[in-house]
């Protein structure tokens, strides 16, 4: 059991901000005391498991991976870039309320998915792009996944991105193990691999708390696990565990890598731990190493 947050050196760095040290210490100690059998890991994918950038070059999102496939028409790429240029600034606007952002996010995701309709799904090309993503994961993700496999702790990758792309990157990195599940926007395709839409309800950045985890395979794995280590890079990610009423302790780690000065206060109010311009999983791994 820890006597102080300072017992974890990774939490003492200058780029780490903690909302309430006393509350965080209490929750970490509860996770330690109850052990790995009561723990689950819940994480976003884009710019959470992956970095924001590598050597100054932005890391592809899951939608960006789809755009990189050679057979995808240039018109789709141009139109999708126009949508991103329009809606991305809204997504990261520090002054707009989440309520105001939700409509814009719905419009963005609907428009983006409609652009895909009729396209041939580039299955083999996407696997090639997935292998190029292996070097884009945060340093330490491999340790986190290995620890979770060793202790049989379920990991949910909960992404508002494109599910097939998330799976391709995880498979290429050998992270898609039996204890790792993915909830995301998966494509609906006909018998010829032509895209006809999205399966089920669209998941966007700000409705992850509304999406019913309890109706998935993952919920069956975690219904007796009341402690959560949650990670995300967007304000909306902080609510990912709200669909699981049985959870008592949720430690929320936020990775802030865009509009850092403008967004810092909002992130500190929303996450328990905020890490600014960080490329590692050091904090999550430091906490996990204490759990037996």
N, C-alpha and C positions, 0 to 999 in steps of 0.2 A: 504494500500500500504506500502511496506517495504522501509525503508531508507538505510538499510545495510543488507548484507548477514548474519551478526552477529545477526540479529533479529530472526534467526532460529537457536537455540542452537544446534540442531542435525547436522548442517553443520560445527560446530566449533570443532568437535572431532579430536583427533590426527590421527585417521585412515581414515579421509575423505580428499580427494584431489580435488581441484576445478581448472579447466583449466583457466577460465576467470571470475572473480567475478563480474565485471561490467556487462558483457553480461548476466550472469546467473541471476543477480538481475533484469535486464530489462525484461528478459523472464518470470521470476516468477511473476513479477508485471503485465505483460500482461495477463497471465493466470488468475490471481486474478481478474483483471479488467473485463475480458470478461466472467468470471463465468463458472459454471459447464455445461451449455448448449452448450458451444463451446469446451468442453474438451473430449478427449478420452484417454484410458489407453492401452498401447501396451507393452506386456511383453513376454519374453521367459519363458520356464517352468523349465527345468532341471537346478538346482543350481542357479535359479533366484527366482522363487516362492518357490522352495525347497532350503534347505541349502546345503552347500558343504559337511558338516559333522555334525554328532550328537555325542558329547562326543568322538571326535577323529575318529569315524567310518564313512567312506565315505557314503553319501546318495546315494541310487540307482538312476540311470538314468531311463528314460522310457524303454530303451532297457534292462537295468538291471532288471527291474520289470518282463519283459517277461522271462528272464533267470531264475528267481526265481520260476516260476511255476513248480510244481513237475512233471507234465507229459511231460515237454519239454525234449527231449532226451539229454543225456550227451554229445554225439558227437557234437550236435549243440552248447552246452554251451562251450565246449573246443575250437571249431573252432572260435566262436564269441570272446572268450577271446584272442585268438591269433591275431585276427584282431585288437582288441582294443589295445593290447600291441604294435602292429606295427604302428597304425595310430594316437593314442592319443597323443604321444609325438610330432608328426608333427603338430597336431591341436593347441597345446599350445606353439610351438616353437617361442620364441620372436624374433629370427633372420631371420626367413623365411618370405618372402613377402606373402601377401594374394594371389597374382596371382599364385605363386608357390604352395600354399596350396590347391587351388581349385581342381586341377586334383586329388590330393591325396584324398581329401574329397569325390569326385565323386566315385573314385575307392572303397573307404571304404564303402560308403552307398550302392553301387551296390552289392558288395560282401556280405554285411551283410543281405540285403534283399533276395539275392539269396539263402542264407543258410536256410531261413524260408520256401522256397517253398516246398510244400508237407507235411508240418507239420500240425497237427490238432490244430486249435486255441483253447487255454485253457480258454474259456470264464469265467467259474465260478471260476477257480483258480485265474484268473487275478483280479477279484473283491476282493478276499481275500487279495491279495497282496496290492491292492489299499487301503484297510482299514489299513494295516500296515504302509502306507506312511503318514497317517494323522499327525503323530507327527514329520514329517520331513519337514513340511512347515516352512518358516521363521516366527518368532514371529511378529505378526502384519498383516499377510496376511488376516486373518479373518476381521480385522478392515478395511483394504483396500477394500475387497469385499463388506462388509456391507455398507461402504460409497458409493461405486459405485452403489449399488442397491438402496439405499435411494434416491440418486440424479439422478438415471437413466443415469449414465455415462457408455457408452459401454466399455467393456474390451475385448481385443483380446489376447488370449494365442497363440503365434506364435512359434511353436516348430519344430525343425528339428528331433525330436525324433519319437517315435512310437505313433500315435494318439490314438489308443485304450487304451494304458497305461496311457497317459495323462488324458484322459476322466475318466478312472477308479479312478485315484487318486483324481481328482477334484470332482467327484460324491461322493466318500467316505467322503470327507471333507465338503460336502454340499456347494461347491463353484461354481458348474455348474448351475448358475442361468440364467434366460432369457436374461440378458444383457451381459452374458459372452459367447464368442464364441471361438472355437478352429480351427486353421489351422495347419495341421501337416501331417505326412506320415501315411495315413490310409491303412490298408491291404485290398487287394482284395481276396475274398474267394468264393469257390463254394458252392453248396447247402448243402454240408455236413460239412461245416466249415473248409475245408482244404484250407490252404493258397496257393494262386496261383500267388501272386505278390503284387505290390503296386498300389494304385489308383492314376492315373495322374502322373505328373512330380515329381521326387524325390526332396525333400527339404533337403538341407544340411546346414552346419553351415555358409557357405559363399555365399549362393545365395538367402537369404531371401529378399534382395532388388530387386531381379529379379522376384520373385513370385508375380503374379497379384492379389493383395488383391481386386482390383476393380471389379473382376468378382465373388465375394463371397457375401453372405448375409451380412457380416460385413460391407462391403463398403456402402451398402444402409443405414446402421445405422449411419455412420460417415461422409457422404459426405458434411454435413454442419458444421462439427466440425473441426476447423483448428488448434487447439492446442493439443499437444500430450505429455503425460508423458510416456517415454519409459524406459524399464528396461531390462538388459541382463547381462550375465556373460562372454560373448565371444565377441571379437572384431567384428565379423561378425554381431552380434545382433544390433550394432549401426545403421545399414542401414535398419532396418525393416520398417521404415516409408517412405522409398524412393519411394515406389510404389503408394503413395498418393500425387499427385502434389499439391493438395489444402492446404496442411498443411503449416502454417506460422511459428509456434513456436514448436520446438521439444526439450524438456529437456531430456537428455540422462543420465541415472544413470547406472553405471557399477559396478557389484559386482566382485571383484578380490579375488579369493581364492586359486589359484594354481600358482606356479612359480612367487610368488608375486614380488620379487625384480627384476627379469629379465623382467617382463611384465609391471611393473608400468608405465614407461614412455610412452609406446605404448597406454596404457589405458587412461592415462591423456590427450594424444593428440587426442584421439578418442571420449571419453565421456565427458560430461560437469561436472559430479560428479563421482568420483571413490571412492568406499568404500572397504577397505581392511579387509579381515577376519572378516566379519560382519554376524550375524545371524538374523538380524531384518529387518523390513520394515520401520524403524523409519523415515528415510528421506522422503520417498514417502508420508507417512501418515502426516508428518509435513507440507508438501506443500499442500496436499489435504485439510487439516483442514482450510487453509486460503481461500479456494475457496468456494464462496457462490452461 
